[in-house]
Amino acid sequence: MPQVLTANRLSDGEVVYLASDGAWVERIAAAKVFTSPAEGESGLHIGAAAERELKIVHAYLFDITPAGKPVKMREVIRAAGPTVRRDLGKQAAL
Amino acid sequence: MYRYDEFDQKAVDERVVQFSGQVARRLSGELTEDEFKPLRLMNGLYLQLHAYMLRVAIPYGTLSSKQLRMLAHIARKYDKDYAHFTTRQNLQYNWPRLADVPAILADLATVEMHAIQTSGNCIRNVTSDHFAGASADEVDDPRIWSEIIRQWSTFHPEFSYLPRKFKIAVTAAPKDRAAIKVHDIGIIIRRDAADVLAFDVYVGGGQGRTPLIGHMIGESIAAEDLLAYLEATMRVYNQYGRRDNIYKARIKILVHQIGADEMRRQVAVEFVEVKAQGALALPQVEIDRIAAYFASPAFETLSDENPTTANPAFNVWLENNVAKHKVPGYAIVTVSLKPIGGIPGDASAAQMDVVAGLAEKCSFDEVRVSHEQNLVLAHVRQRDLLTVWQQLAAAGLGTANYGLITDIIACPGLDYCDLANARSINIAQAISTRFANQDRQREIGELKLKISGCINACGHHHVGHIGILGVDKKGVEFYQITLGGSGDETASVGEILGPAFGEADVPDAIETLIDVYFAKRSPGERFLDTYRRVGIQPFREKLYAAH
């Protein structure tokens, strides 16, 4: 199953994703998709380095569907914001 | 209410400076996350799903208007214009930036507040009866004793690294509004035959994945010995509580495994030793000094009156949300933070300011936070009730549902919490909306409905007359229903009805349970009374036949 690397930004806790250019971005749509366990492993190394560089906290991989949507509700909510406050989180700017 | 002395203020100010330095070192890279995490948790700072979360201590749920205004100010300046009142009578900000936390703590310190010991394996915020000092049924103000315990437990060097977190609750009324029997230590204060205060100490209650009712191990402990007895209990726990398994580390597991009698014996042995040292004997002069902070306000000499008006909405609120006060002419007002379809326990900065203003003008400058996630104006003149209601209603705080089916406790659940398995607020909203009709709510009568988004049970589902627990089944949210729990003086743990329900089916399931209650109840029975009389079977049969 394809995966995305996520974390929280150190300075404000914002949910971020690793993009293809190595930047940490706020939108899951811009996230790099890892298609194999080996790729995922390399992503975790990038995450660990970013933690040492004080960019992010607690990097981990999660599964997405072929359409690019998170499989688990937890990641759906992290990607959008609280389902009970559509005016908050990333969804507020959409 | 209690005011900081120079030692309190100095300790809090020093902690702000210390944690500010720790945050700076984390942001500069001198501290790793592994090093920083225990330090931030000691200061109430979590990292949740969307952002950091700061939990602010509200000792025994008592606030001044000035403090509540500061909480509103912080919500406005550093967060997203609202905050969440919790089942521990605390307050949580869901979106603070790490770099802003030192400034937030500095602001809190200016009004004698902090976030110390709101997390971590220490003695947490002491909770108490939200009607303390106002209710006619109490034998003493439990906040006096809560404050004494707060002072003893704050920065206690021996109990800063316990096997697990530790929660203490205190009540001084036969009607237990503080859920003391589901706490690590619960204290009931009563008067003995000689009219002297006596303290019954319950140990080993708790919720979470192993819900248990506490056992009374200390009976009629004298006031001067209270801290010595608590110290003895903590020492037994600190020595024998399991540190090898997080799920078996609470004191309730220790009591369950060795038995209440053996726990009582061990505490008694330790108690003798602690008393012999003498350092924790409470002098009457010290008790009096603390008690003076909680002296009754300057009540006017009034007579009870009938505050009802021609306005039916006000009259319904009077019946539901206004309780009898110990002083004639006064009343206790519960400010519902459960608007129909709303988020239990959330309040906007503007709403906090409205309540602070009302407390200042109409309730001797005091606000209470209840563990049921409402606010309380404890000392309102009956003649002011209409004005108070009008201002609350104008601010969206006039919902007349205290103790009814829409007065739901719900944890933040998967919408915010890193530990949650399922959402809980959405279920609360759906049930609240389904049962919005005021007449129907009142026909159902008292019903405590409590929802947790995971087995940690922050939403107190185990002690709900109807409890709902969110679970994750292969990535899909399901909800397990329990019946017959209670957090009051007749405390009991709810029994699981059967297989869990999908999100969309929960309101219908609750509806079915209410139908069974209506069919089975005898005159005057609450839902819990009927359940206890007829048992779970009629509810189970109807529910699973219907679904």
Boltz contact constraints between the chains, C-beta under 6 A:
constraints:
  - contact:
      token1: [A, 8]
      token2: [B, 47]
      max_distance: 6.0
  - contact:
      token1: [A, 11]
      token2: [B, 98]
      max_distance: 6.0
  - contact:
      token1: [A, 11]
      token2: [B, 99]
      max_distance: 6.0
  - contact:
      token1: [A, 12]
      token2: [B, 97]
      max_distance: 6.0
  - contact:
      token1: [A, 13]
      token2: [B, 47]
      max_distance: 6.0
  - contact:
      token1: [A, 13]
      token2: [B, 51]
      max_distance: 6.0
  - contact:
      token1: [A, 13]
      token2: [B, 52]
      max_distance: 6.0
  - contact:
      token1: [A, 54]
      token2: [B, 29]
      max_distance: 6.0
  - contact:
      token1: [A, 57]
      token2: [B, 33]
      max_distance: 6.0
  - contact:
      token1: [A, 72]
      token2: [B, 475]
      max_distance: 6.0
  - contact:
      token1: [A, 78]
      token2: [B, 49]
      max_distance: 6.0
  - contact:
      token1: [A, 82]
      token2: [B, 415]
      max_distance: 6.0
  - contact:
      token1: [A, 83]
      token2: [B, 415]
      max_distance: 6.0
  - contact:
      token1: [A, 84]
      token2: [B, 343]
      max_distance: 6.0
  - contact:
      token1: [A, 84]
      token2: [B, 415]
      max_distance: 6.0
  - contact:
      token1: [A, 84]
      token2: [B, 425]
      max_distance: 6.0
  - contact:
      token1: [A, 84]
      token2: [B, 426]
      max_distance: 6.0
  - contact:
      token1: [A, 88]
      token2: [B, 80]
      max_distance: 6.0
  - contact:
      token1: [A, 89]
      token2: [B, 50]
      max_distance: 6.0
